[in-house]
Structure formats: C-alpha cells, structure tokens
C-alpha cells in the first residue's frame, strides 16, 4: 500500500471522525426536542486487500447514519399507549357521570324521592287541606323535573361521547394520510432500503404519528425492508406502503350511535381500546346503561303511582277527560302501542252527582287473553259510551275522550284489575313513559281537587292516599323486586365501585406506559454525557489520524530527499 495508501487510509478515518462529530452535534442540538430519536454513525472496516503474502486493512468506511431504537419495545409502548389513553377517557366519562348523579349537594334524586314521599305523608294527616294537596303536586313536579334534567344532561354527555367517535375517525384519517405520505418520502430518500442510512427526521415524525395513532386505536405495525411501515387494526390493514384506507363514521342502529367503518369495504373497524374504543364504551356502556336505567326507573315510578292513583277518587268527579297516552285504537291491546300492556281484567266506571254521591257503577271488561275477541281501545270506548250519562270517543291520535252529558253529573273511576286506566293515561298523577317526558298530569295541576285520595268514593276514605305512601320504597316486580329509591341507590353504589376499579386500572396502565416510555427514552433519548464521551472519542480519532498523515508526509519528504 505504501505511504500514499497510508495517507489515503487516514483521510478516510478523518472523514469518518468528521461525520461522527456531526452526528454527535446533531444529537446534542436535539437533546430537548420532543420525539427526537438518537442517531448513530454506523462504520465498518474497509475491504482488505492482498499485497504479496500480506492481507492488509484499508481503513474505515462510514456505512450510514441510523436511528437507535428497539422496534419491539416501541410496539409494546404503543400498545400500552392505547390502553392508557382509553383508560384515561373512560375515567373522564365516569367522573362526568359521578358529578351528574351523586347526592353530594343534597339536591339529587334521593332527596327528591324523600320530599315527594314526605309530602304524601303530610297529606295523609290532613287530606282535606288544599295547601297540602297543592304541595304534593309541587313536589311531584320537582321530582319529575329533576329526573328530566338529569336525563337531559346525561343525554348531552352521551352525545358528546358520540361526537368523540366521529372526531376519532377524523383524526385516524389525518394520521394515516400523513404516515402513508411519510412512507413514500422515506422510501424515496432511503432508496427503497438500498442505502445504509435512515431518513431520520422523517422517521422521527412517523414515529410520533404512529404513537398518536395508537392513542386512538389499537395498532400493529411492521417495517418493511424498503423503509415503509404497514399498519393493521384488528387484522385489517390501514396503511400499506404509500397507500392507506380511509374510515368514516356512520350511525349504527344496534349500537345506538356512531361507529367507525372502513370506506372501501364498509366493514366496521375492529377497534379495541384507545380513545375510539373508550368513546364507544362511554357512550353505549357508561352513559348508555345509566340512561337506560334512569328511563326504567322513571317508567316504574310513573306506572307505580298511576296504577294506584287511576283507581282512586279526588274531592270531585270529572266533567271531561282526555287520556294522556296515544294508542292504536283498532287493534288488540297487546299491539295498541300503550306504554305497557294491560292485563285481562276490568275497571269500574262511576257516574256521580255534583255533590259526589254515587249514581251508578258500570264494570268495563278488559279482555286480553290472546284470542280473536280480545278488547281494543275502540271496543272499550264503545263500552264506556254505552253508559248512560257520558259520551266517549277516540281522537285522531288515538286518545280516549270522555264527556259528561249533563251539568249535574260527573264521572269517576274505581277498582282496576287490568291496569288499563294507568296504561291509557286516564285519571293519572304522572304523564310520560320515561325520564325523557315524565311530568305531573296537567289535569291534576289545573284542579287539585282531582288528586285521588279515596278508593271507595268521593270523600269516602283515604285508602288511595295511604296506598301511595312510601311507594318509592316499595319493591316492584318490574324492577326485579327492587324499589325505585333502591334502584337509584344501587346505581350510585355500582358507580362508586366502577370508579374505584377504573381508577386502579387507569393508574396501573399509566404506570406501565410510563415504565415502557422510560425504557424507550433510555434507548432513543440523548444522553449529554454519553455524547460528550463520543465527541472526545471522535476528536482523538481525528487528531490521531491527522498525526498519521503528518508522519507519513514527513517520511515521504525523507524519501524524496534521498
């Protein structure tokens, strides 16, 4: 090789040292840059050559500048990111629900149940007091309003999480589009994997985008030899080379809200965890279950109170009455679209004079045995219409209307073994079918003397009122032998347990993510001390190579001087 070869060999070492120093300088410059992945100079011995009986080295060769990263650890960290982001979102949802329904301010449903029940107890001690009857109606309105307000707010929060599903679809599209574009740029710069260097800045951005994508949905990614990454979600690819699949959000009837689907296959995106999975769970699980529970509870309150109230009498009878519930009048009761299906039985229809004295009682049969001669709304109205002294009809929307034919007579209702009166919304305290529309019947609000107190006739007793006492605490069949208050208290207790479990899960998942992130940063992050050592190493290598060149030049001068 000779002295000229030695000089050339050392020049290569100088070049490698300069490149190494440049890499170190770039690392130090980006020590505080978020998402920056440490770079390393890859170098190998140059190809040796044979000279006579000797095989001699030919110096060093810089083969590339690459990122320092553990791919398997990065994928584990992304999976932990998915789980932690989803857990954080679910914790937020539980926190919203806790704020909504707990009784910390003393004004929650539990308090409203007590106030309504206390008003009924007060009325039982002085049933003829108009102010006390008015107070029962006021507390009934307060309870209904509280239920509606909670239901409205829960629905708004549920809609908010539904919107998060749509936003997740938008963000997934944004990130997959950018990752696919970065794939193209990286593969182009790296020569499709033929170069030994990484397109470091672009790869940094791609890793940041992959981590952000992992916060929305569970991903698996594989890097190809070309430098491209393929991204999969639940077995379906979202990104392959420079191509990506777009997603969109659409209403799904079974889910009761938006779901994310893949555009070109129209198949649901099999998302688990992450912000997307958590948004779906918050909407359909956390708030969906609570809203369903609240509606069920309100429906039980409406039915329970109305079933008692509809069989009672107030201090006066009705001159005219229109049922609060609509129906399909010409079909059997099982298909009449009433809030609940009446039983086979009957109810008493009474004609009274203006002083409340009974004139006549007619038993109206309600047939519901699943046979061809089952009652319909129309047949029941016809039976009422046959009673002397009243006219019964059906409105265009299927409401029952009853009018007294004389100014000297009125009508009331009595024992109902069928539940038809409560189902149709006749002589009821509440109207509505759920927490969405529960309200005190305007008929009772407009005339407090129509608040049912007795069951044996006008001013005959207070049995109806006594049957209403503590109704919020009585076990009901439709609630699985739980009371209305008990159902609410169970919901709060269950929520408390779920919040505790979710908090533990969230803390654990965030700790796992933090641990993996720490391990990842230990590999990819810039350590100033380590870089300083490398800087000194390259400096000394440069100095030594320069000394070799200087020495070889002196030796050449000696040869030339001979």
C-alpha positions in Angstrom: 0.0 0.0 0.0 2.9 2.4 0.8 2.9 5.8 2.3 0.4 7.2 -0.2 -2.0 4.4 0.8 -1.5 5.2 4.4 -2.4 8.9 3.8 -5.5 7.8 1.9 -6.4 5.4 4.7 -6.1 8.1 7.3 -8.1 10.5 5.2 -11.0 8.0 5.3 -10.6 8.0 9.1 -10.7 11.8 9.2 -13.9 11.8 7.1 -15.5 9.2 9.4 -14.5 11.2 12.5 -16.0 14.4 11.0 -19.2 12.6 10.2 -19.3 11.1 13.6 -18.8 14.5 15.2 -21.6 15.9 13.0 -23.9 13.1 14.3 -22.9 13.9 17.9 -23.5 17.6 17.3 -26.9 16.9 15.9 -27.9 14.7 18.8 -26.8 17.3 21.3 -28.6 20.0 19.4 -31.8 17.9 19.7 -31.4 16.8 23.2 -34.6 18.6 24.3 -36.5 18.1 21.1 -39.7 16.1 21.8 -39.9 12.9 19.8 -36.3 13.1 18.6 -34.7 9.7 18.2 -31.0 9.5 18.8 -28.8 8.9 15.8 -25.7 6.8 15.5 -22.9 6.6 12.9 -22.5 3.1 11.5 -19.0 2.3 10.3 -17.2 -0.8 9.3 -13.6 -1.7 8.3 -13.0 -1.1 4.6 -12.4 -4.1 2.4 -9.0 -5.5 2.9 -6.7 -6.3 0.0 -3.8 -8.6 -0.6 -0.3 -7.4 -1.3 2.1 -10.3 -1.8 1.8 -12.5 1.2 0.1 -9.9 3.3 -3.6 -9.1 3.6 -3.8 -5.5 4.8 -6.7 -3.4 6.1 -7.8 -0.4 4.1 -9.1 1.8 6.9 -12.6 2.6 7.9 -15.8 3.2 5.9 -18.9 5.1 7.2 -21.9 3.0 6.1 -24.7 5.1 7.3 -26.4 7.2 9.9 -29.3 5.3 11.6 -31.7 5.8 14.4 -31.1 4.0 17.7 -34.4 2.3 18.5 -35.8 -1.0 19.8 -38.7 -1.8 17.5 -40.3 -4.5 19.7 -40.1 -2.1 22.7 -41.7 0.6 20.6 -44.6 -1.6 19.7 -45.1 -2.6 23.3 -45.0 1.1 24.3 -47.6 1.9 21.6 -49.9 -0.9 22.9 -49.5 0.5 26.4 -50.3 3.9 25.0 -53.6 2.6 23.5 -54.6 1.1 26.8 -53.6 4.1 28.9 -55.4 6.6 26.6 -58.5 4.5 26.6 -58.4 4.2 30.4 -58.0 8.0 30.8 -61.0 8.6 28.6 -63.1 6.1 30.5 -62.1 7.7 33.8 -63.2 11.0 32.4 -66.6 9.5 31.5 -67.1 8.0 34.9 -66.1 11.3 36.5 -68.8 13.1 34.4 -71.4 10.6 35.5 -70.4 10.8 39.1 -70.8 14.6 39.1 -74.2 14.2 37.5 -75.9 11.7 39.8 -74.3 11.8 43.2 -76.2 13.5 46.0 -73.3 15.4 47.4 -75.2 18.7 47.1 -78.3 17.4 48.8 -80.4 18.1 45.7 -80.2 14.8 43.9 -82.9 12.3 43.2 -82.6 10.6 46.6 -83.5 14.0 48.2 -86.4 14.5 45.7 -87.8 11.0 46.5 -87.8 11.9 50.2 -89.5 15.3 49.6 -92.2 13.7 47.5 -92.8 10.9 50.0 -92.9 13.4 52.9 -95.5 15.5 51.1 -97.7 12.4 50.8 -97.3 11.7 54.5 -98.2 15.3 55.3 -101.3 15.0 53.2 -102.3 11.8 54.9 -102.6 13.7 58.2 -104.8 16.4 56.7 -106.3 15.1 53.5 -108.8 18.0 53.2 -106.2 20.7 53.3 -105.9 22.4 49.9 -102.4 23.8 50.5 -101.1 20.3 51.4 -102.7 18.8 48.3 -101.0 21.6 46.3 -97.7 20.8 47.9 -97.9 17.1 46.8 -98.3 18.3 43.3 -95.4 20.7 43.7 -93.1 18.0 45.0 -94.3 15.7 42.2 -93.3 18.3 39.7 -89.9 18.8 41.4 -89.2 15.1 41.3 -90.3 14.8 37.6 -88.2 17.9 36.7 -85.2 16.6 38.5 -85.4 13.3 36.6 -85.8 15.1 33.3 -82.9 17.4 34.0 -80.6 14.5 34.8 -81.8 12.6 31.8 -81.3 15.6 29.5 -77.8 16.2 30.9 -76.9 12.5 30.6 -78.1 12.6 27.1 -76.0 15.6 26.3 -72.9 13.9 27.7 -73.8 10.8 25.8 -74.0 12.8 22.6 -70.6 14.3 23.5 -69.0 10.9 23.6 -70.8 10.0 20.3 -69.1 13.1 18.8 -65.8 11.8 20.1 -66.3 8.7 17.9 -66.7 11.0 14.9 -63.6 13.0 15.9 -61.6 9.8 16.3 -62.5 8.8 12.7 -61.3 12.3 11.5 -58.0 12.0 13.4 -57.4 8.5 12.2 -57.8 9.7 8.6 -55.4 12.6 9.3 -52.7 10.4 10.8 -52.9 7.6 8.3 -52.7 10.0 5.4 -49.6 11.6 6.8 -48.0 8.3 7.7 -48.6 7.0 4.2 -47.1 10.1 2.7 -44.1 9.8 5.0 -43.7 6.2 3.8 -43.3 7.5 0.3 -40.8 10.2 1.3 -38.8 7.8 3.5 -38.6 5.1 0.8 -37.6 7.6 -1.8 -34.8 9.2 0.3 -33.5 5.8 1.6 -33.6 4.4 -2.0 -36.1 1.7 -1.1 -33.8 0.3 1.6 -30.6 0.2 -0.6 -28.9 2.9 1.4 -27.5 2.2 4.8 -28.8 5.4 6.3 -32.2 6.3 7.8 -34.2 9.3 6.8 -34.0 10.3 10.4 -36.1 13.5 10.6 -38.9 11.9 8.6 -38.7 8.7 10.7 -39.0 10.8 13.8 -42.2 12.4 12.5 -43.6 9.0 11.5 -42.9 7.5 15.0 -44.7 10.5 16.6 -47.6 10.0 14.2 -47.7 6.2 14.9 -47.8 6.9 18.7 -50.6 9.4 18.3 -52.5 7.0 16.1 -52.0 4.4 18.9 -53.7 6.7 21.3 -56.9 6.4 19.2 -56.9 2.8 18.2 -55.0 -0.4 18.8 -52.4 -0.8 16.1 -49.9 -3.4 14.9 -47.1 -2.1 12.6 -44.4 -3.8 10.6 -41.5 -2.1 9.0 -40.6 -3.4 5.5 -37.1 -3.6 4.0 -38.0 -0.7 1.8 -38.4 1.5 4.9 -42.2 1.6 4.7 -44.4 0.6 7.6 -47.6 -1.3 7.3 -50.2 -0.6 9.9 -53.0 -3.0 10.9 -56.0 -2.6 13.2 -57.8 -5.8 14.3 -56.4 -7.7 11.3 -57.4 -5.1 8.7 -54.7 -3.0 7.2 -55.0 0.8 7.3 -51.6 1.6 5.7 -49.5 -0.4 3.2 -46.6 1.3 1.6 -47.9 4.7 0.3 -51.5 3.5 0.3 -54.0 3.9 3.1 -57.6 3.0 3.8 -59.9 5.8 4.8 -62.5 5.4 7.5 -65.8 7.2 8.2 -68.3 7.4 11.0 -71.9 6.3 10.4 -75.0 5.6 12.6 -75.4 2.0 13.7 -78.9 1.1 14.9 -77.7 -1.8 17.0 -75.0 0.3 18.7 -77.5 3.2 19.1 -74.9 5.7 17.9 -72.0 6.2 15.5 -69.5 3.5 14.6 -66.3 3.7 12.5 -66.3 1.8 9.3 -63.7 1.3 6.5 -64.7 3.1 3.3 -63.7 0.6 0.7 -65.1 -2.5 2.5 -67.9 -0.8 4.5 -66.9 -3.2 7.3 -66.7 -2.0 10.9 -63.2 -1.0 12.1 -62.3 -3.6 14.7 -61.1 -1.1 17.3 -60.3 -2.1 20.8 -59.1 0.3 23.5 -57.7 3.7 22.8 -59.8 6.9 22.6 -62.1 5.4 20.0 -62.9 2.3 22.0 -63.3 4.3 25.1 -65.6 6.8 23.4 -67.8 3.9 22.3 -67.8 2.3 25.7 -68.5 5.7 27.4 -71.4 6.4 25.1 -73.0 2.9 24.9 -71.8 1.5 28.2 -71.2 4.1 30.9 -73.9 6.6 29.8 -76.0 4.2 27.8 -76.5 1.9 30.7 -77.2 4.7 33.1 -79.7 6.4 30.7 -81.5 3.1 30.2 -81.5 2.5 34.0 -82.9 6.0 34.6 -85.6 5.6 32.0 -86.5 2.2 33.5 -86.7 3.8 37.0 -88.9 6.7 35.8 -91.2 4.3 33.9 -91.6 2.3 37.1 -92.4 5.4 39.1 -95.0 6.5 36.5 -96.6 3.1 36.4 -96.5 2.5 40.1 -98.0 5.9 41.1 -100.5 5.9 38.2 -101.7 2.3 38.9 -102.8 3.4 42.4 -103.9 6.9 41.5 -106.0 5.9 38.5 -108.3 3.7 40.7 -109.0 6.5 43.2 -111.2 9.5 43.5 -110.5 13.0 44.5 -112.8 15.6 46.1 -114.8 15.9 42.9 -115.5 14.0 39.7 -114.7 14.7 36.0 -116.8 16.6 33.6 -114.5 15.9 30.8 -111.3 13.9 30.4 -108.8 13.1 27.7 -106.3 10.3 28.1 -102.6 11.4 28.2 -101.3 8.4 26.1 -101.9 7.8 22.4 -102.7 4.4 21.0 -103.7 2.3 18.0 -107.4 2.0 18.7 -108.5 -0.7 16.3 -106.0 -3.5 17.2 -105.8 -5.8 20.2 -104.4 -4.3 23.4 -101.2 -6.3 23.0 -100.5 -4.3 19.8 -102.1 -1.0 20.8 -98.7 0.7 21.4 -99.6 1.7 25.0 -96.7 2.3 27.5 -97.4 -1.2 28.9 -99.8 -3.9 28.1 -103.0 -4.2 30.2 -103.9 -7.5 31.8 -107.1 -9.4 31.4 -109.5 -7.9 34.0 -111.9 -5.0 34.4 -112.3 -1.5 35.8 -115.2 0.4 37.4 -116.7 3.4 35.8 -118.9 5.5 38.1 -121.5 8.2 37.5 -121.8 10.7 40.4 -123.8 13.8 41.0 -122.2 17.2 41.6 -122.0 16.6 45.4 -120.1 13.3 44.8 -123.0 10.9 45.6 -122.8 7.7 43.5 -125.5 7.3 40.9 -124.3 4.2 39.1 -121.3 1.9 38.7 -120.5 0.0 35.4 -117.8 -2.6 35.2 -115.9 -2.3 32.0 -114.3 -5.6 31.0 -110.8 -5.6 29.5 -110.2 -8.8 27.6 -106.6 -9.7 26.9 -106.2 -13.4 26.5 -104.5 -13.6 23.1 -107.8 -14.6 21.4 -109.7 -13.0 18.5 -112.2 -11.4 20.7 -109.6 -9.5 22.8 -110.5 -5.9 23.7 -109.3 -3.0 21.6 -109.3 0.7 22.6 -112.3 1.1 20.3 -114.3 -1.7 22.0 -113.5 -0.3 25.5 -114.6 3.2 24.4 -117.8 1.7 22.9 -118.5 0.0 26.3 -118.0 3.4 28.1 -120.1 5.2 25.5 -122.9 2.7 26.3 -123.0 4.0 29.9 -125.9 6.4 30.3 -124.8 10.0 31.0 -121.5 10.1 29.2 -120.2 10.2 25.6 -116.9 8.5 24.8 -114.9 8.9 21.6 -111.4 8.5 20.2 -109.3 11.4 18.9 -107.3 11.3 15.7 -104.1 10.3 17.5 -105.8 7.5 19.5 -106.6 9.3 22.7 -109.7 8.4 24.7 -112.1 11.3 25.4 -115.0 11.1 27.8 -117.5 13.9 28.3 -120.4 14.1 30.8 -123.7 14.6 29.1 -125.2 16.7 31.9 -124.0 19.6 34.0 -125.5 17.9 37.0 -123.4 14.7 36.8 -119.8 13.7 36.6 -117.8 10.5 36.4 -115.0 8.8 38.3 -113.1 5.6 38.1 -112.8 2.7 40.6 -111.1 -0.6 41.1 -109.0 -1.6 38.1 -107.7 -5.1 37.9 -106.5 -4.8 34.4 -104.2 -1.7 34.6 -105.9 -0.3 31.6 -106.6 3.1 33.1 -102.9 3.6 34.0 -101.8 2.3 30.6 -104.1 4.6 28.7 -103.2 7.6 31.0 -106.7 8.2 32.5 -107.0 9.6 36.0 -103.3 9.5 36.4 -100.9 11.6 38.5 -97.9 11.4 36.1 -97.7 11.5 32.3 -95.0 10.3 30.1 -93.2 7.0 29.6 -89.6 7.6 30.7 -87.3 10.1 32.3 -87.4 12.0 28.9 -91.0 13.1 29.3 -92.1 12.4 32.9 -94.4 15.2 34.2 -97.3 15.8 36.6 -100.6 15.4 34.7 -101.9 18.9 33.8 -105.4 17.7 34.7 -104.4 17.4 38.3 -102.3 20.5 38.2 -105.2 22.5 36.9 -107.7 21.2 39.5 -106.1 19.9 42.8 -109.5 18.5 43.8 -108.9 15.8 41.2 -105.9 14.5 43.2 -107.0 11.0 44.1 -107.3 10.3 47.8 -110.1 7.8 48.4 -110.9 4.4 46.7 -114.5 3.9 48.0 -116.0 7.1 46.6 -115.6 10.8 46.8 -114.6 11.8 50.3 -115.3 8.2 51.5 -111.9 7.3 52.8 -108.2 8.0 52.3 -107.2 4.5 51.1 -105.7 5.6 47.8 -103.5 8.1 49.5 -102.3 5.5 52.0 -101.5 3.2 49.1 -99.3 5.9 47.7 -97.3 6.4 50.9 -93.7 5.1 50.6 -94.3 3.9 47.1 -90.8 4.9 46.2 -89.5 2.5 48.8 -91.8 -0.5 47.9 -90.3 -3.4 45.9 -91.7 -3.6 42.4 -91.9 -6.6 40.1 -90.9 -4.5 37.0 -87.7 -3.5 38.9 -86.7 -7.1 39.8 -88.2 -6.7 43.3 -86.3 -3.6 43.9 -87.7 -0.2 45.0 -87.4 2.9 42.9 -85.2 4.5 45.6 -83.3 1.3 46.0 -82.6 1.2 42.2 -81.2 4.7 42.4 -79.1 3.9 45.4 -77.8 0.8 43.8 -76.8 2.8 40.7 -74.8 5.1 42.9 -73.2 2.2 44.7 -72.3 0.5 41.5 -70.9 3.6 40.1 -68.7 4.0 43.1 -67.3 0.5 42.7 -66.8 1.0 38.9 -65.0 4.3 39.5 -62.7 2.7 42.0 -61.9 -0.2 39.7 -61.4 2.2 36.7 -59.1 4.4 38.8 -56.9 1.4 39.7 -56.9 0.2 36.1 -56.0 3.7 34.8 -53.2 4.2 37.4 -51.8 0.7 36.5 -51.9 1.3 32.8 -50.4 4.7 33.0 -47.6 3.3 35.2 -47.0 0.6 32.6 -46.9 3.1 29.8 -44.6 5.4 31.8 -42.3 2.5 32.5 -42.1 1.4 28.9 -41.7 5.0 27.8 -38.8 5.4 30.2 -37.2 2.3 28.7 -37.8 3.6 25.2 -36.3 7.0 26.1 -33.3 5.3 27.7 -32.6 3.9 24.2 -33.8 6.6 21.9 -33.1 9.7 24.0 -30.0 11.8 24.0 -27.6 11.5 27.0 -25.4 14.5 27.0 -22.7 12.7 29.0 -22.6 9.8 26.5 -22.5 12.2 23.6 -19.7 14.1 25.2 -17.6 10.9 25.5 -18.3 10.1 21.9 -17.3 13.7 20.9 -13.9 13.3 22.7 -13.5 9.9 21.1 -14.0 11.3 17.6 -11.8 14.3 18.4 -9.0 12.0 19.4 -9.5 9.7 16.4 -9.3 12.8 14.2 -6.2 14.0 16.0 -4.5 10.6 15.7 -5.4 10.2 12.0 -4.0 13.7 11.4 -0.8 12.7 13.2 -0.6 9.6 10.9 -0.9 11.8 7.8 1.7 14.2 9.2 4.1 11.4 10.0 3.6 9.8 6.5 4.2 13.1 4.9 7.5 13.5 6.8 8.5 10.0 5.7 7.7 10.9 2.1 9.8 14.1 2.4 12.7 11.9 3.6 12.4 9.6 0.7 12.2 12.4 -1.8 15.4 13.9 -0.2 17.4 10.8 -0.7 
